[in-house]
Amino acid sequence: MAILEIRNIAKSFDGNQVLRDISFDVEQGQVVAVIGPSGSGKSTLLRCINQLEKADGGEMTVDGTKMFHTDEAKNKIVYASKQELRDIRMKIGLVFQNFNLFPHFNVLHNITEAPVHVLKKPKQEAENEARELLAKMGLEGKEKAYPCELSGGQQQRVSIARALALKPKILFFDEPTSALDPELTGEILKVIKELAKEKMTMVIVTHEMAFARDVANHVIFMDEGVIVEEGTPDEVFGNTHNERTKQFLSRFKQ
Amino acid sequence: MDLEAVKKVTGILLDYLPNTLKLFAVTLLFAIPAGMLVTMLKKCRFKPVAWLTNFYILVMRGTPLMLQIIAIYYAVPMLKANFANDGTTGLFASFINNIDTRSDSYMFTALCVAFVLNYAAYFAEIFRGGVDSIPRGQYEAASMLGMTKMQTFLRIILPQVTKRVIPATANEVITLVKDTSLANVIAYAEITMKAKQQMNTYSSIIPLFIAGLFYFVLNAIVTILFSVIEKKFNYYKT
């Protein structure tokens, strides 16, 4: 059974249809890259999955729990109970494009805040786990630093550690390198690759085509709110027969 | 005025300084939490509450504090007289009738009500500006981490708002130090009132200078205090 099942999601803002009829599955341990031009609805899709926006229609199931479905008779979307939505949220992590670290907490506190105050873990245990995560992110010795004292790449790695501290079953990335220069982008991509090796289930919205091809085992190409094409990286990047995909990818070929 | 007179006037003003400080402290103590409450009311999703709050802020900021002091101070005795004439009864009438306008504390209470109502409106706008300046991403990050609305507000938003509103709050507190002088309009015995009396006694403007010096020193202290607080929040930048 897929860990994430998405069926016919639709979303519009002020009559402007941003997502139409989006369906796909994510299997345990899969790394899915979502690519496509700006304004194609990639970020909105991620925000709907992460409960930051409400979908207008469709159906979504996370790890066996139905998050929302559409009542056909009333043509209305029905969300799960507050408690269920909360439980689902705790299974999902999101890494933002612009990090959104808490500027008034130091690095360690950014990571332990949720484990201590949401999961009610003992502080010592949370801090030990946070230190392990920081080591994994190559950020030893930065525990006491404040986000403003870190480079963009370091901040993004802290925010990945913060998301991982809650042990999510799926980790989402919303253009994690778009605010970074190429050198810092490399740091982040390395970390994501490491996570992929550990079989972390990930859905990554990205403009890094080479990276998507390298790390993903499933690629979704979106345009104008629909999935134009999906498949293995080789199918999408190497052997597409879709004109729109070809046109989009041609800009990235050097 | 000779040096002796200056000393004497300074002594008198010092005697009445506590009255100025009392009004200042009580206003600050109540107006800041009241301002937070007004901010929340203004952000209330039930629109009539938000509209009413906006109207309150409009009146408080749109009319002189001195007028508000006079109005509140004289409103109670006048209402009492009206109620007695018309024979009005009811909850509000009995509340007003129960206020003893001849008691020692009446004047101070009326002043505090006027000052708190006025300053709460200003503080509310400062706090609202602070809350609105926090990026959406902070709320979204907190919600992705499973934090409740209350946790998000108390642990993530409020500390950041506090840092951002310090300079504007310092402005307001400095103004408050000086605004306490408006209480002399209803003959509250604070330092401006006393300085005016001494000015007449000595036919000299020097008592006013001395009073001015008092406010100046008080505000120097306020300024230093706020710069210390500001430094405390300098451990991070946004």
Contacts between the chains, C-beta under 8 A, distances in Angstrom:
chain1	res1	chain2	res2	distance
A	50	B	144	6.5
A	51	B	143	7.6
A	52	B	140	5.6
A	52	B	143	7.4
A	52	B	144	7.7
A	86	B	146	6.7
A	89	B	143	7.7
A	89	B	144	7.1
A	89	B	146	5.7
A	90	B	146	5.2
A	92	B	144	7.7
A	93	B	144	7.1
A	94	B	144	4.7
A	96	B	137	6.2
A	96	B	140	7.2
A	96	B	141	6.7
A	98	B	137	6.2
A	100	B	135	7.6
A	100	B	137	3.8
A	100	B	138	6.3
A	100	B	140	6.5
A	100	B	141	3.8
A	101	B	141	7.5
A	102	B	138	7.0
A	102	B	141	7.2
A	102	B	142	8.0
A	102	B	156	5.8
A	103	B	160	6.9
A	103	B	236	5.2
A	103	B	237	7.2
A	103	B	238	4.8
A	104	B	159	5.0
A	104	B	160	5.7
A	104	B	163	7.3
A	104	B	236	5.4
A	113	B	145	7.0
A	113	B	147	7.9
A	113	B	155	7.2
A	114	B	145	3.8
A	114	B	146	6.1
A	114	B	147	6.7
A	117	B	147	6.9
A	117	B	151	6.1
A	117	B	155	6.9
A	118	B	145	6.2
A	118	B	146	4.3
A	118	B	147	5.9
A	118	B	151	7.6
A	119	B	146	7.9
A	146	B	235	6.7
A	146	B	236	4.5
A	146	B	237	7.9
A	147	B	236	7.4
A	148	B	236	5.6
A	148	B	237	4.3
A	148	B	238	7.2
A	159	B	141	8.0
A	162	B	145	7.3
A	163	B	144	7.6
A	166	B	145	6.7
A	166	B	146	7.1
